[in-house]
Amino acid sequence: MANAAGLDVARWNALNRGRNPFTDARFLNAVRDAGCSEGATGWHWADMDLPAWIKLHSHGEFVFDFAWADAAQRNGLAWYPKLLVAAPFTPVTGPRLFGTDADARFETLERIEARLADDGLPAASINFGDAADAEVLDRSSWLRRFGWQYHWHNRDWSDFDDFLAALRAKPRKNIRQERRRANRGWTYRWLDGATIADEELSTVADCYRTTHRLYGNRPSLNEAFFRAAAREFGEDFLVCMAARDGEDRACSVFWKSPTTLYGRYWGALEETRDVHFEACYYRGIDYCIEHGLQAFEPGAQGEHKIRRGFVPVKTRSWHWIAHPGLRDGIRRWLAMEAEALEGLRERLDELVPFREVRP
């Protein structure tokens, strides 16, 4: 299914359940063709007819196993290279075990386990799998892990004010204040892959790169990636561009599927706290309401999202560790983590700002 020109888009995407943008062949090809994987990046395509990588580090995964890698290495055990089944640089739930039904997905898991045995790999993870993956993996010997993300769900609101009316008074007031500050001296516009200009794409890359380096992170993506993504996804690739004094100074990058808006990458050329909330969250909610999208996933982590209308949603991952002693230790650690995260959910629910809480 892969060739010198990349993945065969039609054949690959026939396996991509739900048209998820981040296991779409166009996204994966853009990552590779832009040089964001392969070479010295530590991401190497596993060539298994599923989104699988041989990893030499644990960056860009969003299900953190750095402590596990450290424990392995302190005890003289290998952790890398490992196998990762995931969308690169993207903590979005989607299909991981390609297959048209449960039996086919069981066969896919068997292929993964055979690859681990054949290559003698010490560890593997399947990150952000969907419910169809869980049907198979929860019945396997892989260790289960979960986490919380914060998503917005559309209740068929007519506009942003209608959404605000569903909130309690204090969070409603706070959001209005944030939006007033964010719109004082700033203007915003939506662009998509079919309309964005080359100069604007250069600004997107500059903003992304600047913000990553500001926080001491190595930017995983580059301008070539954003250009390829805009070209290949067209109207499904979106940018909310923020300008001050007529100059573009910040942006948030999104993808969309027929039902969902995905907020992916934020960047700014200056410190802009309120503009961040406006471009990343409030403009996204506006967009979903206007275009009838049912859900908005703004990215990983961030309990502060809850008081802005995003509610806790469970994400899943599964893990395989070759060494039995290390595996048992991680199993016990995961049990303690799960207990703590279940307790955290009670506190998170108290932060949900809606006057009427729905399941």
C-alpha positions in Angstrom: 0.0 0.0 0.0 3.0 2.3 0.3 5.3 3.1 -2.6 8.1 5.5 -3.5 5.5 8.3 -3.9 3.9 7.6 -0.5 0.7 5.9 0.5 -1.9 5.1 -2.1 -4.6 7.6 -1.0 -7.7 5.7 -2.3 -6.7 2.3 -1.0 -5.4 3.5 2.4 -8.4 5.8 3.1 -10.8 2.9 2.4 -9.5 1.5 5.7 -9.7 4.9 7.6 -12.9 4.5 9.5 -14.9 7.7 10.0 -12.7 9.7 7.6 -10.4 10.7 10.5 -8.1 13.4 9.1 -5.0 12.2 11.0 -4.9 8.7 9.8 -5.8 10.0 6.3 -3.1 9.1 3.8 -2.8 12.8 2.8 -1.8 13.7 6.4 0.7 10.9 6.7 2.2 11.6 3.3 2.5 15.3 4.2 4.4 14.4 7.4 6.8 12.2 5.5 7.2 14.3 2.4 8.0 17.4 4.5 10.8 15.6 6.3 9.0 15.5 9.6 9.5 11.8 9.8 12.3 9.5 8.7 16.0 10.6 8.6 17.2 11.8 12.0 13.6 12.6 13.3 13.3 9.3 15.3 10.0 8.5 13.5 10.4 5.7 11.0 7.5 4.2 9.0 6.9 0.6 10.0 5.4 -0.4 6.6 2.6 -2.5 8.1 -0.5 -1.1 6.3 -1.6 0.7 9.4 -0.4 4.0 11.0 2.6 2.4 12.7 6.1 3.7 13.4 9.4 2.5 14.8 10.3 5.1 17.3 13.7 6.0 18.8 12.3 8.4 21.4 8.9 9.2 23.0 8.4 12.7 21.8 5.2 13.7 19.9 3.0 11.0 21.3 1.0 12.6 24.1 0.7 9.4 26.1 3.7 9.8 28.1 6.0 6.8 28.8 9.2 8.7 29.7 9.1 7.3 33.2 8.8 3.8 31.9 11.7 4.3 29.5 13.8 5.7 32.4 12.9 2.7 34.6 13.9 0.3 31.9 17.2 1.9 31.2 18.1 2.3 34.9 17.6 -1.5 35.1 19.7 -2.3 32.1 16.8 -3.0 29.8 16.1 -1.6 26.4 13.0 0.5 25.7 14.0 1.8 22.2 13.5 1.1 19.4 9.8 0.6 20.1 6.7 0.2 17.9 4.0 3.0 18.0 0.6 2.7 16.4 -0.7 6.3 16.3 -1.2 9.4 14.3 2.1 11.4 14.5 2.1 14.5 16.7 -1.6 14.2 17.1 -3.5 13.3 20.3 -6.8 12.7 18.5 -8.9 9.5 18.9 -9.2 7.5 15.6 -8.8 4.1 14.0 -5.6 2.3 14.7 -6.3 -1.4 14.0 -7.4 -1.1 10.4 -10.0 -3.7 9.4 -13.6 -3.8 8.3 -14.9 -5.9 11.3 -13.7 -7.2 14.7 -12.3 -10.4 13.1 -10.1 -8.4 10.7 -8.9 -6.2 13.6 -8.0 -9.2 15.6 -5.9 -10.3 12.6 -4.3 -6.9 12.5 -3.3 -7.2 16.2 -1.9 -10.6 15.5 0.3 -9.1 12.8 1.5 -6.4 15.2 2.4 -9.0 17.8 4.2 -11.1 15.2 6.2 -8.0 14.1 7.2 -7.4 17.8 8.4 -11.0 18.1 10.2 -11.1 14.7 12.1 -7.8 15.4 12.7 -8.4 19.1 11.2 -5.0 20.0 11.1 -4.3 23.8 7.9 -2.2 23.9 4.9 -1.1 21.9 2.0 1.3 22.3 -1.3 1.9 20.5 -2.4 5.4 21.3 -5.8 7.1 21.1 -7.6 4.1 19.6 -11.3 4.3 19.0 -14.2 2.2 20.3 -13.7 -0.4 17.5 -10.1 -0.8 18.5 -11.1 -1.1 22.2 -13.5 -4.0 21.3 -10.4 -6.0 20.3 -7.7 -4.6 22.6 -9.7 -4.8 25.8 -9.9 -8.5 25.2 -6.2 -8.9 24.6 -3.2 -9.1 27.0 -2.1 -5.6 26.3 -2.1 -3.2 29.3 -4.9 -0.7 29.2 -4.4 3.0 30.0 -6.8 6.0 29.9 -6.7 9.7 30.2 -8.9 12.8 30.1 -9.4 15.2 27.3 -11.9 18.1 27.1 -14.3 18.3 24.2 -17.2 20.6 23.3 -20.5 19.1 22.1 -23.1 21.0 20.1 -26.6 21.1 21.5 -28.0 22.7 18.4 -27.3 26.2 19.7 -28.4 28.9 17.2 -25.3 31.2 17.9 -22.6 31.8 20.5 -25.0 33.8 22.8 -27.4 30.9 22.8 -24.5 28.7 23.9 -23.6 31.2 26.6 -27.2 31.2 27.9 -26.7 27.5 28.8 -23.9 28.4 31.2 -24.0 29.5 34.8 -23.7 33.3 35.4 -20.0 33.4 36.5 -18.5 31.4 33.6 -20.7 33.3 31.2 -19.5 36.6 32.5 -15.9 35.5 32.4 -16.1 34.3 28.8 -17.6 37.6 27.7 -14.8 39.5 29.5 -12.2 37.3 27.8 -13.7 37.9 24.4 -13.9 41.6 24.9 -10.2 41.8 25.8 -9.2 39.5 22.9 -11.1 41.6 20.4 -9.6 44.9 21.6 -7.2 45.9 18.9 -7.3 42.4 17.3 -9.2 41.1 14.2 -9.7 37.5 13.2 -10.5 35.8 9.9 -10.9 32.2 8.7 -8.8 30.8 5.9 -8.8 27.4 4.4 -6.5 25.3 2.3 -8.2 26.5 -0.9 -7.9 30.2 -0.1 -4.8 30.7 2.1 -1.9 32.5 0.4 1.7 31.5 0.5 2.6 34.5 2.7 -0.1 33.4 5.2 1.2 29.9 5.3 4.7 31.2 6.0 3.1 33.1 9.0 1.5 29.9 10.2 4.8 28.1 10.2 6.6 31.1 11.9 3.9 31.3 14.6 4.1 27.5 15.3 7.9 27.5 15.4 8.1 30.6 17.6 5.7 29.3 20.2 7.3 25.8 20.4 10.8 27.3 20.9 9.4 29.8 23.5 8.4 26.8 25.7 11.6 24.9 25.1 10.1 22.4 22.7 11.5 21.3 19.4 9.0 22.0 16.6 8.1 18.7 14.9 6.4 20.3 11.9 7.7 22.7 9.3 6.5 25.1 6.6 6.6 22.3 3.9 4.2 20.3 6.0 1.7 23.1 6.4 1.9 23.8 2.7 1.3 20.2 1.8 -1.6 19.9 4.3 -3.3 23.0 3.0 -3.0 21.8 -0.6 -4.2 18.3 0.0 -7.0 18.9 2.4 -8.4 22.1 0.9 -11.5 23.3 2.7 -11.0 20.7 5.5 -7.8 22.5 6.5 -8.6 25.7 8.4 -6.7 28.6 10.0 -8.0 31.2 12.3 -5.6 34.1 11.7 -5.3 36.9 14.3 -4.0 40.3 13.3 -3.0 43.4 15.2 -2.5 46.8 13.6 -3.1 45.1 10.2 -0.3 42.6 10.8 -0.8 38.8 11.2 0.6 38.0 14.6 -1.0 34.7 15.8 -3.0 31.8 14.5 -4.7 28.5 15.3 -4.7 25.6 12.8 -7.7 23.2 12.6 -8.9 20.3 10.6 -12.5 19.2 10.2 -14.4 16.0 9.3 -18.0 15.8 8.4 -19.0 15.9 12.1 -16.0 17.3 14.1 -13.7 20.3 14.3 -10.2 19.5 15.5 -8.0 22.3 17.0 -4.4 21.2 16.4 -1.7 23.8 16.4 -1.4 27.3 18.0 1.3 29.8 17.5 2.0 33.5 18.1 4.8 35.9 17.5 4.1 37.6 20.9 2.5 36.7 24.2 -1.2 36.8 23.7 -3.1 34.9 26.4 -6.6 36.2 25.6 -6.0 35.9 21.9 -5.1 32.3 22.4 -8.4 31.6 24.0 -10.3 33.4 21.3 -8.5 31.9 18.3 -8.2 28.3 19.8 -11.6 28.0 21.6 -14.2 30.6 21.1 -13.8 31.0 17.3 -13.9 27.3 17.0 -17.2 27.1 19.0 -18.6 29.8 16.7 -17.5 27.8 13.6 -19.1 24.6 14.8 -22.4 26.3 15.6 -22.4 28.1 12.2 -21.6 25.0 10.2 -23.5 22.4 12.2 -20.6 20.4 13.4 -21.4 18.2 16.4 -18.1 18.2 18.3 -15.0 20.2 18.8 -11.8 18.6 20.0 -9.3 21.4 20.9 -6.3 19.3 21.8 -4.7 17.6 24.7 -4.7 18.4 28.4 -5.9 21.7 29.9 -8.4 21.6 32.7 -8.9 25.3 32.1 -11.0 24.3 29.0 -13.8 23.0 31.2 -15.0 26.4 32.4 -15.1 27.5 28.8 -17.6 24.8 27.9 -15.5 21.7 27.2 -16.3 18.5 29.2 -14.1 15.6 30.2 -14.0 12.7 27.7 -12.0 9.5 28.2 -9.2 8.6 25.8 -7.6 5.2 25.5 -4.2 3.6 24.9 -2.8 0.1 25.1 0.7 -1.0 25.9 2.9 -4.1 25.4 6.1 -4.7 27.3 8.4 -7.6 26.5 10.2 -7.9 29.9 7.9 -9.7 32.4 9.2 -7.9 35.5 9.0 -4.5 33.9 5.5 -5.3 32.6 4.2 -6.3 36.0 5.6 -3.1 37.5 3.9 -1.0 34.9 0.7 -2.9 35.4 0.7 -2.0 39.1 1.5 1.6 38.3 -1.3 1.8 35.8 -3.8 0.5 38.3 -2.8 3.3 40.7 -2.9 5.9 38.0 -6.4 4.7 36.9 -7.7 5.0 40.5 -6.3 8.6 40.7 -7.8 9.6 37.4 -11.2 8.2 38.3 -11.1 10.3 41.5 -10.0 13.3 39.4 -13.2 12.9 37.3 -15.3 13.8 40.3 -13.5 17.1 40.8 -13.6 17.8 37.1 -17.3 17.4 36.9 -17.7 20.1 39.6 -16.0 22.5 37.2 -18.4 21.9 34.3 -20.1 25.3 33.8 -23.5 24.3 32.3 -26.6 25.1 34.3 -28.0 21.7 33.2 -25.4 18.9 33.1 -26.1 16.3 30.5 -24.4 12.9 30.2 
